């Protein structure tokens, strides 16, 4: 099964999406802080995945964009690839370098499979 987000992440491989216990969520919160995706170790209620939706602020500004362009995903948009997708791929590349530097090999492999195949996933 595959569940790809608007920005090309694979939910089915994401540790945040997969976390079910408080202990797993605490590990995710610590990892997100270490990587720099959060400025502190957040409470488990905040790190628990609530999915991508219109009530959440999308860091790449894609939720509103697909609605404005009347498409379900970026690859359906006539302007794809656009500045927003180019920006997210550049930011993702920087995040990947950071993950390589601060994560264990196991953590990096997990994050790579979930987050660092955006370009291929966006084209699906």
C-alpha positions as a Markdown table, in Angstrom:
| # | Residue | x | y | z |
|---|---|---|---|---|
| 1 | Unk | 0.0 | 0.0 | 0.0 |
| 2 | Unk | 1.2 | 3.5 | -0.7 |
| 3 | Unk | 0.0 | 6.8 | 0.7 |
| 4 | Unk | 1.9 | 9.7 | -0.8 |
| 5 | Unk | 1.4 | 13.3 | 0.5 |
| 6 | Unk | 1.2 | 16.4 | -1.6 |
| 7 | Unk | 4.9 | 17.1 | -1.0 |
| 8 | Unk | 5.9 | 13.6 | -2.0 |
| 9 | Unk | 6.4 | 12.0 | 1.4 |
| 10 | Unk | 5.4 | 8.3 | 1.9 |
| 11 | Unk | 3.2 | 8.1 | 4.9 |
| 12 | Unk | 3.4 | 4.3 | 5.1 |
| 13 | Unk | 7.1 | 4.6 | 5.8 |
| 14 | Unk | 7.0 | 7.6 | 8.1 |
| 15 | Unk | 7.9 | 7.0 | 11.7 |
| 16 | Unk | 5.5 | 9.7 | 12.8 |
| 17 | Unk | 2.6 | 8.3 | 10.9 |
| 18 | Unk | 3.4 | 4.8 | 12.1 |
| 19 | Unk | 3.9 | 5.6 | 15.8 |
| 20 | Unk | 1.2 | 4.1 | 17.9 |
| 21 | Unk | 2.5 | 4.1 | 21.5 |
| 22 | Unk | 3.5 | 7.1 | 23.6 |
| 23 | Unk | 7.0 | 5.7 | 23.7 |
| 24 | Unk | 7.2 | 5.6 | 19.9 |
| 25 | Unk | 5.8 | 9.2 | 19.7 |
| 26 | Unk | 8.4 | 10.4 | 22.3 |
| 27 | Unk | 11.2 | 8.9 | 20.1 |
| 28 | Unk | 9.8 | 10.7 | 17.0 |
| 29 | Unk | 9.6 | 14.0 | 18.9 |
| 30 | Unk | 13.2 | 13.6 | 20.0 |
| 31 | Unk | 14.3 | 12.7 | 16.4 |
| 32 | Unk | 12.4 | 15.6 | 14.9 |
| 33 | Unk | 14.1 | 18.0 | 17.3 |
| 34 | Unk | 17.6 | 16.5 | 16.6 |
| 35 | Unk | 17.0 | 16.9 | 12.9 |
| 36 | Unk | 15.8 | 20.4 | 13.3 |
| 37 | Unk | 12.2 | 19.9 | 12.2 |
| 38 | Unk | 11.1 | 21.2 | 15.6 |
| 39 | Unk | 12.7 | 23.8 | 17.8 |
| 40 | Unk | 12.2 | 21.7 | 20.9 |
| 41 | Unk | 11.0 | 18.3 | 21.9 |
| 42 | Unk | 7.3 | 18.7 | 21.6 |
| 43 | Unk | 4.6 | 16.8 | 23.5 |
| 44 | Unk | 3.3 | 13.6 | 22.0 |
| 45 | Unk | -0.1 | 15.3 | 21.3 |
| 46 | Unk | 1.7 | 17.7 | 19.0 |
| 47 | Unk | 3.9 | 15.2 | 17.3 |
| 48 | Unk | 1.1 | 12.7 | 16.6 |
| 49 | Unk | 0.3 | 12.7 | 12.9 |
| 50 | Unk | -3.0 | 14.2 | 12.1 |
| 51 | Unk | -2.4 | 14.0 | 8.3 |
| 52 | Unk | -2.2 | 16.8 | 5.8 |
| 53 | Unk | -5.4 | 18.8 | 5.7 |
| 54 | Unk | -6.8 | 22.3 | 5.2 |
| 55 | Unk | -6.7 | 23.1 | 8.9 |
| 56 | Unk | -2.9 | 22.5 | 9.1 |
| 57 | Unk | -0.3 | 25.0 | 7.9 |
| 58 | Unk | 1.6 | 23.3 | 5.1 |
| 59 | Unk | 5.3 | 24.2 | 5.3 |
| 60 | Unk | 5.5 | 24.0 | 1.5 |
| 61 | Unk | 2.1 | 25.9 | 0.9 |
| 62 | Unk | 0.7 | 23.0 | -1.2 |
| 63 | Unk | -2.6 | 22.4 | 0.5 |
| 64 | Unk | -4.0 | 25.7 | -0.6 |
| 65 | Unk | -2.2 | 25.6 | -3.9 |
| 66 | Unk | -3.9 | 22.3 | -5.1 |
| 67 | Unk | -7.3 | 23.7 | -4.0 |
| 68 | Unk | -6.7 | 26.9 | -5.9 |
| 69 | Unk | -5.7 | 25.0 | -9.0 |
| 70 | Unk | -8.5 | 22.5 | -8.7 |
| 71 | Unk | -6.3 | 19.4 | -8.7 |
| 72 | Unk | -5.7 | 16.6 | -6.2 |
| 73 | Unk | -2.0 | 16.6 | -6.4 |
| 74 | Unk | 0.8 | 18.6 | -7.8 |
| 75 | Unk | 1.6 | 16.4 | -10.9 |
| 76 | Unk | -2.0 | 17.1 | -12.2 |
| 77 | Unk | -1.3 | 20.9 | -12.3 |
| 78 | Unk | -0.5 | 22.4 | -15.7 |
| 79 | Unk | 2.2 | 24.5 | -14.0 |
| 80 | Unk | 4.0 | 21.4 | -12.5 |
| 81 | Unk | 6.9 | 21.6 | -11.8 |
| 82 | Unk | 6.6 | 25.0 | -10.3 |
| 83 | Unk | 8.6 | 27.2 | -7.9 |
| 84 | Unk | 6.9 | 25.6 | -4.9 |
| 85 | Unk | 7.9 | 22.1 | -6.0 |
| 86 | Unk | 11.4 | 23.3 | -6.9 |
| 87 | Unk | 11.7 | 24.9 | -3.4 |
| 88 | Unk | 10.5 | 21.8 | -1.6 |
| 89 | Unk | 13.0 | 19.6 | -3.4 |
| 90 | Unk | 15.8 | 22.0 | -2.5 |
| 91 | Unk | 14.7 | 22.1 | 1.1 |
| 92 | Unk | 14.4 | 18.3 | 1.1 |
| 93 | Unk | 17.9 | 17.9 | -0.1 |
| 94 | Unk | 19.2 | 20.1 | 2.7 |
| 95 | Unk | 17.1 | 18.1 | 5.2 |
| 96 | Unk | 18.6 | 14.8 | 3.9 |
| 97 | Unk | 22.1 | 16.1 | 4.4 |
| 98 | Unk | 21.2 | 17.1 | 8.0 |
| 99 | Unk | 19.7 | 13.6 | 8.6 |
| 100 | Unk | 22.9 | 11.9 | 7.4 |
| 101 | Unk | 24.9 | 14.0 | 9.8 |
| 102 | Unk | 22.8 | 13.6 | 13.0 |
| 103 | Unk | 21.0 | 10.2 | 12.6 |
| 104 | Unk | 22.0 | 6.6 | 13.1 |
| 105 | Unk | 22.2 | 4.5 | 10.0 |
| 106 | Unk | 18.9 | 2.9 | 10.8 |
| 107 | Unk | 17.2 | 6.2 | 11.4 |
| 108 | Unk | 18.6 | 7.6 | 8.2 |
| 109 | Unk | 17.4 | 4.6 | 6.1 |
| 110 | Unk | 13.9 | 5.0 | 7.7 |
| 111 | Unk | 13.8 | 8.7 | 7.0 |
| 112 | Unk | 15.2 | 8.3 | 3.5 |
| 113 | Unk | 12.5 | 5.8 | 2.5 |
| 114 | Unk | 9.8 | 8.1 | 3.9 |
| 115 | Unk | 10.9 | 11.6 | 2.9 |
| 116 | Unk | 13.7 | 11.6 | 0.4 |
| 117 | Unk | 12.1 | 10.2 | -2.7 |
| 118 | Unk | 9.9 | 13.3 | -3.2 |
| 119 | Unk | 10.6 | 13.9 | -6.8 |
| 120 | Unk | 9.7 | 10.4 | -8.0 |
| 121 | Unk | 6.7 | 10.4 | -5.7 |
| 122 | Unk | 5.4 | 13.7 | -6.9 |
| 123 | Unk | 5.4 | 12.4 | -10.5 |
| 124 | Unk | 3.1 | 9.5 | -9.7 |
